[in-house]
């Protein structure tokens, strides 16, 4: 099976830090969203592809663990990797690194499910997603 990954460097803006000069915890989901968009652009699994296939893909799980703080003016890198599953889900794992000393700053995971246009949960993979998995060789 293929291992699908993408990376993106980003800047910490002043508006993202608190009075301790730490990035506010609510910014991490936005960094994960940026990583998902970069992944989607690289591998053709962007939100418009999902939408144009007649589906929505809402997050149903999002978690992260802090290892050390992000601070103003840092230029970290976020790595995103696709976790293959037979279930009708999109699972991603994340790692944020300090680009200066290469240390791990945070890790995370997200799970998205598929809904049809009537907001009903899809229990089986939509055809476009099955085709995507085959194209990228992430199914056995």
C-alpha positions, 0 to 999 in steps of 0.5 A: 500500500502507498503512504500518502503524506503532505507537508506545509510550513506556516508562520505564527501570526501575532493574532494567534498568541496569548499573553504568554506568547503561546499559540492559543489552543483554538488555532491548532484546528486551523493548522490541521485544516490548512494541512488537509487542504494541502493534502487535498490539493496534492492528492485530489481529495479536496472539499470541492471534489467531495462536494461535487461527488454529492457528499459532505465530509464533516469532522466527527473526531479531532484531537491533538497533544501538545509537546511544546508551545508554538510561539510568535514568529516561529515558522513550524511545519505541519506534516499530514498523513493519510491513515487507510481504513476500509470504513467510510471515513477519512482519517488523518494524522498530524505532526507539527515540527519546529523547523529550527531545531526539528523538535516535535511540537504537537501531534493530532488526529482527525476523522471525517465521515461521509454524508449525502446531500440530505445529511444522511450518514453513508455507511459504505464508501462513496464510489468516488472515494473507492476510486480515489483509494484504488488510484492511490493504492491505499486499499488492499 
